[in-house]
Amino acid sequence: MTPRPGWLVVAPVIFLLLWAGGYTVAKVGLNHAEPMTILSLRYSLVVVVMAAAFAVLRPPLPVCAADWGHLAVVGFLIQSVYFGLTYLSFRQGIAAGTAALLMSLQPILVALIAPRWSGERIGWKRWLGLALGLTGAGIVIVARMAIEAPTIAGFILAALGLGGITMAALWEKRFGLNHHPVTANLIGYAAGLVGVVPAMLMLETMRIDWTWEFGAVMAYLVIGNSVIAVGLLLAMIRAGEVAKVSALFFLVPPLAAVIGWAVLGEVMPPAAWFGMAVAACGVLLATRKDATGD
């Protein structure tokens, strides 16, 4: 048997830490700048990095206008809708762990909606998974509200952000996007930038508190999240580690909660940890290969 490459051994750990930490790092960044200002700066820097990578690697471009459009739509849904509304929900008091948990429900929604596009029958296991996922999320929210109550607007924004990343996944499934990661990211982040800049110009002061902490935040979001984490994710999928990648996302909410507690002091009561476990069971049940059966 061919031994597994060394990078594949450490890649899951690095990806998990970078991805889960992104929620807390974003909240730290909001102490220094407004949401759309942070995202506009982040996406501008990522586009520069991806453009440099494109110039060196010369990957193929989409062959038709429709492919360009599909990549742009997915990029807009993820970068502008998902990240934009999630960052706004942070400003309304949503905890990092709570946001990560809500976003972990995305695979359930995809598992329920996608079959309807193809006429596939949806089994009771997926509906039960959704019920467990929502129940677990509700337990976490109620437990957190006993300590720090976010606004209703915060939950609405987070729910709309969840809708954005769900629609992005459905769009990819529907149109079977399969492009070089540098090309896809360059187009996607450019579309995200086009989406957030108008909101920044219309709604925000664009003032930035330039400190070493903000510089560290931007380095993390650009290099850690947008380049390394996404690169590792795609590399693991291409290496046939799809099952492991799926399992990693079950660990994101609790790890995000731990990081949020250590950095921001966001306490998760025992009941909240129980809720996370219930939600994880729901996601696992709804996304298993045999979840379509009765």
Backbone as numpy.savetxt, mean C-alpha at the origin, in Angstrom:
# Nx Ny Nz CAx CAy CAz Cx Cy Cz
19.57 -30.11 -6.37 18.74 -28.91 -6.37 19.60 -27.66 -6.37
19.19 -26.67 -7.11 19.92 -25.41 -7.14 19.68 -24.65 -5.84
20.75 -24.25 -5.14 20.55 -23.52 -3.89 19.89 -22.17 -4.12
19.08 -21.79 -3.16 18.40 -20.50 -3.28 19.43 -19.38 -3.20
19.29 -18.35 -4.03 20.23 -17.22 -3.94 20.13 -16.53 -2.59
21.26 -15.98 -2.15 21.30 -15.37 -0.83 20.31 -14.23 -0.66
20.12 -13.43 -1.71 19.23 -12.28 -1.60 17.80 -12.71 -1.34
17.43 -13.91 -1.82 16.06 -14.38 -1.66 15.78 -14.78 -0.21
16.83 -15.04 0.54 16.67 -15.40 1.96 16.35 -14.17 2.80
17.03 -13.06 2.51 16.86 -11.86 3.33 15.82 -10.91 2.76
15.46 -11.09 1.48 14.53 -10.16 0.83 13.20 -10.03 1.56
12.57 -11.13 2.02 11.28 -10.97 2.71 11.36 -10.12 3.96
12.43 -10.27 4.72 12.57 -9.50 5.95 12.75 -8.01 5.64
13.63 -7.72 4.68 13.87 -6.33 4.32 12.60 -5.69 3.78
11.92 -6.41 2.89 10.68 -5.88 2.32 9.66 -5.59 3.42
9.46 -6.55 4.32 8.46 -6.40 5.37 8.75 -5.20 6.25
10.00 -5.03 6.65 10.37 -3.91 7.51 10.16 -2.57 6.79
10.58 -2.49 5.54 10.44 -1.24 4.79 8.98 -0.91 4.52
8.19 -1.92 4.15 6.80 -1.68 3.80 5.98 -1.29 5.03
6.14 -2.05 6.11 5.37 -1.76 7.32 5.80 -0.44 7.95
7.08 -0.12 7.88 7.56 1.12 8.46 7.10 2.35 7.71
6.68 2.18 6.46 6.27 3.33 5.65 5.10 4.09 6.23
4.20 3.39 6.91 3.04 4.06 7.52 3.49 5.05 8.59
4.37 4.60 9.46 4.86 5.47 10.54 5.72 6.60 9.99
6.60 6.27 9.05 7.48 7.29 8.48 6.66 8.40 7.82
5.58 8.02 7.15 4.72 9.03 6.52 4.13 9.96 7.57
3.72 9.40 8.71 3.15 10.24 9.76 4.19 11.18 10.35
5.43 10.72 10.44 6.51 11.60 10.91 6.70 12.74 9.91
6.67 12.42 8.63 6.83 13.44 7.61 5.75 14.51 7.66
4.54 14.13 8.07 3.44 15.09 8.15 3.64 16.13 9.24
4.62 15.92 10.11 4.97 16.95 11.09 5.76 18.08 10.45
6.23 17.87 9.23 7.10 18.84 8.57 6.52 19.42 7.28
5.50 18.77 6.71 4.91 19.25 5.47 3.51 18.66 5.33
2.73 19.26 4.44 1.37 18.80 4.21 1.36 17.59 3.27
0.27 16.81 3.30 0.26 15.52 2.59 0.60 15.59 1.11
-0.10 16.43 0.34 0.14 16.47 -1.09 1.51 17.05 -1.42
2.02 17.92 -0.54 3.36 18.45 -0.74 4.39 17.34 -0.59
4.22 16.50 0.43 5.13 15.37 0.62 5.08 14.43 -0.58
3.87 14.10 -1.01 3.74 13.17 -2.13 4.27 13.76 -3.43
4.05 15.04 -3.65 4.57 15.68 -4.87 6.09 15.63 -4.90
6.72 15.92 -3.77 8.17 15.86 -3.69 8.65 14.42 -3.84
7.97 13.51 -3.17 8.35 12.08 -3.25 8.28 11.58 -4.68
7.17 11.82 -5.35 7.00 11.30 -6.70 7.94 11.96 -7.68
8.22 13.24 -7.49 9.18 13.92 -8.36 10.55 13.26 -8.27
10.97 12.95 -7.06 12.28 12.31 -6.86 12.29 10.90 -7.43
11.18 10.16 -7.23 11.12 8.80 -7.77 11.16 8.83 -9.30
10.46 9.77 -9.91 10.49 9.89 -11.37 11.91 10.15 -11.86
12.65 10.99 -11.14 14.05 11.25 -11.52 14.87 9.97 -11.44
14.69 9.22 -10.35 15.43 7.96 -10.17 15.06 6.97 -11.28
13.76 6.83 -11.53 13.32 5.88 -12.56 13.74 6.32 -13.96
13.75 7.61 -14.21 14.20 8.11 -15.51 15.68 7.78 -15.72
16.48 7.92 -14.66 17.90 7.57 -14.76 18.07 6.07 -15.02
17.27 5.25 -14.31 17.33 3.80 -14.52 16.89 3.45 -15.94
15.88 4.16 -16.43 15.40 3.91 -17.79 16.48 4.24 -18.82
17.20 5.34 -18.59 18.24 5.75 -19.53 19.37 4.72 -19.58
19.63 4.06 -18.47 20.71 3.07 -18.41 20.26 1.72 -18.97
19.08 1.25 -18.53 18.62 -0.09 -18.88 17.91 -0.17 -20.22
17.34 0.94 -20.67 16.61 0.98 -21.94 15.55 -0.12 -22.05
14.67 -0.23 -21.07 13.62 -1.27 -21.15 12.60 -0.91 -22.23
11.85 -1.88 -22.71 10.85 -1.59 -23.75 9.71 -0.73 -23.21
9.17 0.09 -24.08 8.02 0.92 -23.75 6.74 0.20 -24.16
5.59 0.59 -23.63 4.32 0.01 -24.08 4.17 0.19 -25.59
3.57 -0.80 -26.23 3.51 -0.80 -27.69 2.31 -0.04 -28.24
1.32 0.24 -27.40 0.14 0.94 -27.90 -0.36 1.95 -26.86
-1.18 2.87 -27.32 -1.69 3.92 -26.44 -2.51 3.36 -25.29
-3.23 2.26 -25.54 -4.04 1.65 -24.48 -3.17 1.19 -23.31
-2.02 0.59 -23.62 -1.12 0.12 -22.56 -0.59 1.30 -21.74
-0.25 2.38 -22.42 0.16 3.59 -21.71 -0.95 4.04 -20.76
-2.17 4.04 -21.27 -3.30 4.48 -20.47 -3.55 3.58 -19.28
-3.46 2.27 -19.45 -3.68 1.34 -18.35 -2.65 1.53 -17.23
-1.39 1.68 -17.62 -0.33 1.91 -16.63 -0.57 3.23 -15.89
-1.01 4.24 -16.61 -1.26 5.53 -16.00 -2.44 5.46 -15.03
-3.48 4.73 -15.40 -4.65 4.59 -14.53 -4.26 3.89 -13.23
-3.52 2.79 -13.34 -3.09 2.07 -12.14 -2.20 2.95 -11.27
-1.28 3.68 -11.91 -0.42 4.58 -11.15 -1.21 5.66 -10.44
-2.19 6.23 -11.12 -3.03 7.26 -10.51 -3.81 6.70 -9.32
-4.39 5.51 -9.49 -5.18 4.91 -8.42 -4.34 4.60 -7.18
-3.12 4.13 -7.41 -2.27 3.78 -6.26 -1.62 5.02 -5.67
-0.94 5.81 -6.50 -0.14 6.91 -5.97 -0.99 8.11 -5.55
-2.00 8.45 -6.34 -2.81 9.63 -6.02 -3.96 9.31 -5.08
-4.73 8.26 -5.43 -5.92 7.95 -4.63 -5.55 7.22 -3.34
-4.85 6.09 -3.47 -4.52 5.30 -2.27 -3.60 6.07 -1.32
-2.42 6.45 -1.80 -1.49 7.14 -0.91 -2.02 8.52 -0.51
-2.59 9.24 -1.47 -3.07 10.58 -1.16 -4.11 10.57 -0.05
-5.12 9.71 -0.17 -6.19 9.67 0.84 -5.71 9.05 2.14
-4.79 8.10 2.06 -4.23 7.53 3.30 -3.46 8.58 4.08
-2.66 9.38 3.39 -1.93 10.45 4.07 -2.90 11.46 4.69
-3.97 11.77 3.97 -4.97 12.69 4.53 -5.64 12.08 5.76
-5.87 10.77 5.75 -6.48 10.12 6.91 -5.56 10.18 8.12
-4.24 10.14 7.88 -3.30 10.28 9.00 -3.48 11.63 9.68
-3.71 12.66 8.88 -3.91 14.00 9.45 -5.19 14.06 10.28
-6.11 13.12 10.06 -7.36 13.08 10.79 -7.30 12.11 11.98
-6.12 11.61 12.31 -5.95 10.82 13.52 -5.93 9.32 13.36
-5.95 8.80 12.12 -5.89 7.35 11.94 -4.50 6.85 12.32
-4.43 5.81 13.16 -3.15 5.26 13.59 -2.50 4.47 12.47
-1.18 4.36 12.52 -0.45 3.64 11.48 -0.90 2.19 11.39
-1.02 1.52 12.53 -1.44 0.12 12.53 -2.85 -0.06 12.03
-3.74 0.88 12.38 -5.12 0.81 11.92 -5.20 0.97 10.41
-4.45 1.93 9.86 -4.43 2.13 8.41 -3.90 0.89 7.71
-2.82 0.31 8.24 -2.26 -0.90 7.63 -3.27 -2.04 7.65
-4.02 -2.16 8.74 -5.03 -3.21 8.83 -6.15 -3.00 7.81
-6.63 -1.78 7.71 -7.70 -1.50 6.75 -7.24 -1.82 5.33
-6.00 -1.47 5.00 -5.50 -1.74 3.65 -5.27 -3.23 3.42
-5.09 -4.01 4.50 -4.91 -5.45 4.34 -6.19 -6.14 3.90
-7.32 -5.43 3.97 -8.58 -6.00 3.51 -8.70 -5.98 1.99
-7.77 -5.32 1.32 -7.83 -5.21 -0.14 -7.89 -6.56 -0.85
-7.09 -7.58 -0.44 -7.19 -8.87 -1.14 -8.58 -9.50 -1.05
-9.28 -9.27 0.08 -10.63 -9.81 0.21 -11.55 -9.16 -0.82
-11.47 -7.84 -0.91 -12.35 -7.13 -1.85 -12.06 -7.55 -3.29
-10.78 -7.72 -3.61 -10.42 -8.17 -4.96 -10.96 -9.57 -5.20
-10.82 -10.45 -4.20 -11.29 -11.82 -4.34 -12.80 -11.89 -4.53
-13.51 -10.93 -3.97 -14.97 -10.92 -4.11 -15.44 -10.26 -5.40
-14.75 -9.21 -5.82 -15.21 -8.45 -6.99 -14.72 -9.05 -8.30
-13.46 -9.48 -8.33 -12.87 -9.96 -9.59 -13.68 -11.08 -10.25
-14.16 -12.09 -9.50 -14.92 -13.16 -10.16 -16.18 -12.68 -10.85
-16.77 -11.61 -10.37 -17.99 -11.10 -10.98 -17.72 -10.60 -12.40
-16.49 -10.21 -12.67 -16.14 -9.74 -14.01 -16.11 -10.92 -14.99
-15.82 -12.13 -14.45 -15.71 -13.29 -15.33 -16.87 -14.26 -15.16
-17.83 -13.91 -14.29 -18.98 -14.77 -14.08 -18.72 -15.94 -13.17
-17.56 -15.97 -12.50 -17.22 -17.06 -11.60 -18.09 -17.00 -10.34
-18.45 -18.15 -9.84 -19.27 -18.22 -8.64 -18.42 -17.94 -7.41
-18.95 -17.16 -6.49 -18.23 -16.81 -5.26 -18.74 -17.69 -4.13
-17.84 -18.45 -3.52 -18.22 -19.37 -2.45 -18.41 -18.68 -1.11
-18.97 -19.42 -0.18 -19.27 -18.86 1.15 -18.00 -18.53 1.92
-16.89 -19.19 1.59 -15.66 -18.94 2.33 -15.18 -17.50 2.14
-15.38 -16.98 0.94 -14.94 -15.60 0.70 -15.83 -14.62 1.46
-17.13 -14.90 1.49 -18.02 -14.01 2.24 -17.72 -14.09 3.73
-17.42 -15.30 4.22 -17.05 -15.43 5.63 -15.74 -14.71 5.91
-14.80 -14.80 4.96 -13.54 -14.08 5.11 -13.75 -12.59 5.21
-14.65 -12.07 4.36 -14.95 -10.65 4.42 -15.56 -10.28 5.77
-16.48 -11.10 6.26 -17.11 -10.83 7.55 -16.08 -10.82 8.67
-15.18 -11.79 8.66 -14.13 -11.83 9.68 -13.20 -10.63 9.56
-12.84 -10.29 8.32 -11.96 -9.14 8.13 -12.57 -7.86 8.65
-13.83 -7.63 8.32 -14.50 -6.42 8.79 -14.69 -6.44 10.30
-15.00 -7.63 10.85 -15.15 -7.74 12.30 -13.84 -7.41 13.01
-12.75 -7.99 12.50 -11.45 -7.72 13.10 -11.08 -6.25 13.03
-11.34 -5.64 11.87 -11.05 -4.21 11.73 -11.90 -3.40 12.70
-13.17 -3.78 12.86 -14.04 -3.08 13.79 -13.55 -3.17 15.22
-13.07 -4.36 15.60 -12.54 -4.54 16.97 -11.35 -3.62 17.20
-10.45 -3.56 16.20 -9.27 -2.69 16.32 -9.68 -1.24 16.45
-10.62 -0.81 15.61 -11.05 0.59 15.62 -11.67 0.96 16.96
-12.56 0.11 17.48 -13.21 0.39 18.76 -12.18 0.42 19.88
-11.25 -0.54 19.86 -10.23 -0.58 20.91 -9.34 0.65 20.87
-8.99 1.09 19.67 -8.16 2.29 19.54 -8.91 3.55 19.95
-10.23 3.58 19.69 -11.01 4.77 20.01 -11.08 5.02 21.52
-10.89 3.96 22.30 -10.87 4.13 23.75 -9.64 4.91 24.20
-8.63 4.96 23.34 -7.39 5.67 23.67 -7.30 6.99 22.93
-7.56 6.94 21.64 -7.46 8.14 20.79 -8.47 8.02 19.67
-9.46 8.87 19.66 -10.54 8.76 18.70 -10.27 9.61 17.46
-10.04 8.98 16.30 -9.90 9.75 15.07 -11.27 10.25 14.61
-11.27 11.17 13.68 -12.52 11.73 13.20 -13.20 10.77 12.21
-14.49 10.98 12.01 -15.22 10.20 11.01 -14.61 10.43 9.63
-14.19 11.67 9.38 -13.55 11.98 8.10 -12.32 11.12 7.87
-11.58 10.82 8.95 -10.40 9.97 8.83 -10.74 8.59 8.31
-11.80 8.01 8.85 -12.22 6.68 8.40 -12.74 6.71 6.97
-13.45 7.76 6.61 -13.97 7.88 5.24 -12.81 7.97 4.26
-11.81 8.79 4.60 -10.64 8.94 3.73 -9.89 7.62 3.59
-9.72 6.91 4.72 -9.03 5.62 4.67 -9.81 4.61 3.83
-11.14 4.61 3.98 -11.97 3.69 3.19 -11.87 4.00 1.70
-11.86 5.28 1.35 -11.72 5.66 -0.05 -10.33 5.29 -0.58
-9.30 5.42 0.28 -7.97 4.99 -0.11 -7.93 3.49 -0.37
-8.61 2.71 0.48 -8.73 1.28 0.26 -9.41 0.99 -1.07
-10.43 1.78 -1.39 -11.09 1.63 -2.67 -10.15 1.89 -3.84
-9.25 2.86 -3.67 -8.29 3.18 -4.72 -7.35 2.03 -5.03
-6.77 1.43 -3.99 -5.81 0.35 -4.24 -6.52 -0.91 -4.69
-7.78 -1.09 -4.27 -8.57 -2.23 -4.73 -8.86 -2.09 -6.22
-9.27 -0.91 -6.65 -9.54 -0.67 -8.07 -8.27 -0.83 -8.90
-7.13 -0.44 -8.34 -5.87 -0.61 -9.07 -5.58 -2.09 -9.32
-5.79 -2.91 -8.28 -5.56 -4.35 -8.43 -6.53 -4.96 -9.44
-7.78 -4.54 -9.39 -8.78 -5.05 -10.33 -8.45 -4.64 -11.76
-7.97 -3.41 -11.92 -7.61 -2.92 -13.25 -6.47 -3.76 -13.83
-5.47 -4.05 -12.97 -4.35 -4.88 -13.43 -4.83 -6.28 -13.81
-5.71 -6.85 -12.99 -6.24 -8.18 -13.30 -7.03 -8.16 -14.61
-7.80 -7.12 -14.80 -8.68 -7.05 -15.96 -7.88 -6.92 -17.27
-6.81 -6.13 -17.24 -6.09 -5.84 -18.47 -4.74 -6.55 -18.56
-4.41 -7.36 -17.55 -3.22 -8.19 -17.61 -1.94 -7.44 -17.86
-1.71 -6.37 -17.13 -0.53 -5.55 -17.35 0.74 -6.33 -17.00
1.67 -6.38 -17.93 2.92 -7.10 -17.70 4.04 -6.37 -18.44
4.59 -5.36 -17.78 5.62 -4.53 -18.38 6.87 -4.53 -17.51
7.96 -4.11 -18.08 9.20 -4.00 -17.31 8.96 -3.09 -16.10
9.44 -3.49 -14.91 9.15 -2.70 -13.70 9.62 -1.25 -13.77
10.74 -0.99 -14.43 11.20 0.39 -14.55 10.23 1.20 -15.40
9.78 0.63 -16.50 8.81 1.32 -17.36 7.50 1.55 -16.62
7.00 0.50 -15.96 5.73 0.60 -15.25 5.80 1.63 -14.13
6.91 1.62 -13.38 7.04 2.57 -12.27 7.21 4.00 -12.77
7.98 4.16 -13.85 8.18 5.51 -14.39 6.85 6.11 -14.82
6.05 5.35 -15.55 4.75 5.85 -16.00 3.79 6.00 -14.83
3.79 5.03 -13.91 2.88 5.07 -12.78 3.13 6.23 -11.85
4.39 6.46 -11.51 4.70 7.57 -10.60 4.50 8.92 -11.28
4.75 8.97 -12.60 4.48 10.21 -13.33 2.99 10.53 -13.30
2.16 9.50 -13.47 0.70 9.70 -13.40 0.29 10.11 -12.00
0.91 9.50 -10.99 0.61 9.89 -9.61 0.99 11.32 -9.33
2.12 11.74 -9.88 2.57 13.13 -9.71 1.57 14.10 -10.34
1.11 13.77 -11.54 0.11 14.61 -12.21 -1.17 14.70 -11.38
-1.48 13.63 -10.63 -2.69 13.61 -9.82 -2.61 14.44 -8.56
-1.43 14.47 -7.91 -1.33 15.14 -6.61 -0.92 16.61 -6.71
-0.22 16.99 -7.79 0.24 18.37 -7.89 -0.92 19.38 -7.90
-1.99 19.16 -8.68 -3.10 20.13 -8.62 -3.70 20.27 -7.22
-3.84 19.15 -6.51 -4.36 19.22 -5.14 -3.43 20.01 -4.24
-2.13 19.84 -4.41 -1.16 20.60 -3.63 -1.28 22.10 -3.92
-1.38 22.44 -5.19 -1.43 23.86 -5.57 -2.72 24.53 -5.09
-3.81 23.78 -5.08 -5.10 24.37 -4.73 -5.37 24.39 -3.22
-4.84 23.38 -2.49 -5.28 23.19 -1.11 -4.20 23.44 -0.06
-2.95 23.49 -0.46 -1.89 23.52 0.55 -1.00 24.75 0.42
-0.28 25.03 1.51 0.62 26.18 1.52 1.96 25.85 0.87
2.27 24.55 0.74 3.54 24.06 0.17 4.75 24.42 1.02
4.49 24.75 2.27 5.61 25.06 3.17 6.22 23.75 3.68
7.54 23.68 3.70 8.26 22.49 4.18 9.23 22.91 5.26
9.20 22.18 6.36 10.15 22.39 7.45 11.38 21.54 7.15
12.38 22.18 6.54 13.56 21.43 6.09 14.47 21.11 7.28
14.37 19.91 7.77 15.20 19.43 8.88 15.83 18.10 8.48
16.76 17.64 9.29 17.38 16.35 9.01 16.34 15.23 9.08
15.35 15.40 9.97 14.33 14.38 10.11 13.49 14.27 8.84
13.13 15.43 8.26 12.36 15.40 7.02 13.19 14.82 5.89
14.48 15.14 5.85 15.35 14.55 4.84 15.40 13.03 4.96
15.45 12.54 6.21 15.46 11.09 6.43 14.14 10.47 5.99
13.04 11.18 6.25 11.72 10.69 5.83 11.67 10.55 4.31
12.13 11.57 3.59 12.08 11.53 2.14 12.99 10.43 1.58
14.17 10.26 2.20 15.07 9.21 1.75 14.43 7.84 1.93
13.74 7.67 3.06 13.07 6.40 3.33 11.95 6.16 2.32
11.10 7.18 2.11 9.95 7.02 1.22 10.37 6.81 -0.24
11.42 7.52 -0.66 11.85 7.42 -2.05 12.69 6.17 -2.29
13.78 6.04 -1.52 14.70 4.92 -1.74 14.18 3.64 -1.08
13.78 3.75 0.19 13.34 2.56 0.92 12.05 1.97 0.40
10.99 2.80 0.33 9.67 2.32 -0.10 9.54 2.18 -1.60
9.82 3.27 -2.33 9.49 3.30 -3.75 10.49 2.56 -4.63
11.72 2.42 -4.19 12.73 1.76 -5.02 13.06 0.36 -4.48
13.55 0.29 -3.23 14.00 -1.00 -2.71 12.83 -1.94 -2.44
11.83 -1.48 -1.67 10.71 -2.36 -1.30 9.95 -2.84 -2.53
9.60 -1.92 -3.43 8.87 -2.32 -4.64 9.74 -3.22 -5.51
11.03 -2.91 -5.59 11.93 -3.76 -6.38 12.02 -5.17 -5.82
12.12 -5.28 -4.50 12.17 -6.60 -3.87 10.86 -7.35 -4.07
9.76 -6.64 -3.97 8.45 -7.27 -4.17 8.36 -7.89 -5.56
8.72 -7.13 -6.57 8.65 -7.64 -7.94 9.65 -8.77 -8.16
10.84 -8.64 -7.55 11.86 -9.68 -7.71 11.41 -10.99 -7.07
10.79 -10.91 -5.90 10.31 -12.13 -5.23 9.20 -12.79 -6.03
8.31 -11.98 -6.60 7.23 -12.54 -7.42 7.80 -13.24 -8.65
8.78 -12.60 -9.30 9.38 -13.19 -10.50 10.18 -14.44 -10.17
10.67 -14.55 -8.92 11.43 -15.72 -8.51 10.53 -16.87 -8.07
9.22 -16.69 -8.23 8.28 -17.75 -7.88 7.91 -17.80 -6.42
8.08 -16.69 -5.70 7.78 -16.65 -4.28 6.42 -16.01 -4.01
5.45 -16.27 -4.87 4.15 -15.62 -4.74 3.48 -15.95 -3.40
3.53 -17.21 -3.00 2.90 -17.62 -1.74 3.55 -16.90 -0.56
4.87 -16.80 -0.60 5.57 -16.13 0.49 5.23 -14.64 0.51
5.13 -14.03 -0.65 4.78 -12.62 -0.73 3.40 -12.39 -0.12
2.45 -13.26 -0.46 1.10 -13.13 0.10 1.13 -13.25 1.61
1.92 -14.19 2.12 2.01 -14.38 3.57 2.61 -13.17 4.26
3.55 -12.50 3.58 4.19 -11.34 4.19 3.17 -10.25 4.52
2.18 -10.08 3.67 1.22 -9.00 3.88 0.35 -9.24 5.12
0.27 -10.49 5.58 -0.44 -10.74 6.83 0.32 -10.15 8.03
1.63 -10.00 7.87 2.46 -9.51 8.97 2.58 -7.99 8.97
2.14 -7.33 7.91 2.30 -5.88 7.82 1.53 -5.14 8.90
0.23 -5.40 9.13 -0.50 -4.63 10.15 0.09 -4.73 11.55
0.39 -5.95 12.07 0.97 -5.98 13.42 2.34 -5.31 13.50
3.16 -5.49 12.46 4.47 -4.85 12.50 4.33 -3.34 12.39
3.42 -2.86 11.56 3.17 -1.42 11.46 2.69 -0.87 12.80
1.88 -1.66 13.51 1.40 -1.23 14.83 2.54 -1.15 15.83
3.45 -2.12 15.79 4.61 -2.11 16.70 5.50 -0.91 16.41
5.76 -0.65 15.14 6.60 0.49 14.76 5.92 1.80 15.15
4.60 1.88 14.93 3.86 3.07 15.32 3.90 3.31 16.82
3.86 2.24 17.59 3.97 2.37 19.06 5.37 2.83 19.46
6.40 2.24 18.85 7.78 2.57 19.23 8.16 3.99 18.84
7.69 4.46 17.69 8.11 5.77 17.18 7.14 6.87 17.55
5.84 6.58 17.47 4.82 7.61 17.66 4.06 7.48 18.97
4.28 6.39 19.70 3.54 6.19 20.94 2.10 5.79 20.71
1.77 5.21 19.56 0.40 4.77 19.26 0.16 3.41 19.89
-0.52 3.41 21.03 -0.72 2.18 21.79 -1.83 1.34 21.17
-1.59 0.03 21.07 -2.62 -0.92 20.63 -3.03 -1.78 21.83
-4.25 -1.61 22.34 -4.71 -2.42 23.48 -4.76 -3.90 23.11
-4.82 -4.79 24.13 -4.90 -6.24 23.84 -6.05 -6.59 22.90
-7.20 -5.93 23.07 -8.34 -6.22 22.20 -8.01 -5.92 20.74
-7.18 -4.90 20.50 -6.81 -4.54 19.14 -5.95 -5.64 18.50
-5.06 -6.22 19.28 -4.24 -7.32 18.75 -5.12 -8.52 18.41
-6.14 -8.76 19.25 -7.08 -9.84 18.94 -7.82 -9.54 17.63
-8.22 -8.29 17.44 -8.89 -7.89 16.21 -8.02 -8.09 14.99
-6.72 -7.79 15.12 -5.81 -8.00 14.00 -5.72 -9.47 13.63
-5.72 -10.34 14.65 -5.66 -11.78 14.38 -6.93 -12.25 13.67
-8.08 -11.74 14.10 -9.34 -12.10 13.46 -9.34 -11.64 12.00
-8.91 -10.41 11.76 -8.87 -9.89 10.39 -7.91 -10.70 9.52
-6.75 -11.07 10.08 -5.79 -11.86 9.31 -6.38 -13.21 8.92
-7.12 -13.83 9.84 -7.79 -15.10 9.52 -8.79 -14.91 8.39
-9.50 -13.78 8.42 -10.47 -13.50 7.37 -9.81 -13.34 6.01
-8.70 -12.60 5.96 -7.98 -12.41 4.70 -7.44 -13.75 4.20
-6.90 -14.56 5.11 -6.37 -15.86 4.72 -7.47 -16.75 4.15
-8.61 -16.77 4.82 -9.72 -17.61 4.36 -10.25 -17.17 3.00
-10.37 -15.86 2.81 -10.96 -15.34 1.57 -10.04 -15.44 0.38
-8.73 -15.52 0.60 -7.79 -15.49 -0.52 -7.16 -16.83 -0.80
-7.57 -17.88 -0.09 -7.04 -19.22 -0.39 -7.56 -19.69 -1.73
-6.80 -20.56 -2.39 -7.16 -21.01 -3.72 -8.50 -21.74 -3.75
-8.84 -22.41 -2.64 -10.09 -23.18 -2.61 -11.24 -22.38 -2.05
-11.07 -21.05 -1.92 -12.12 -20.24 -1.29 -13.32 -20.03 -2.20
-13.23 -20.47 -3.46 -14.38 -20.33 -4.34 -15.41 -21.43 -4.13
-14.99 -22.47 -3.45 -15.91 -23.59 -3.27 -16.87 -23.39 -2.13
-17.82 -24.31 -2.02 -18.81 -24.27 -0.96 -18.40 -25.17 0.19
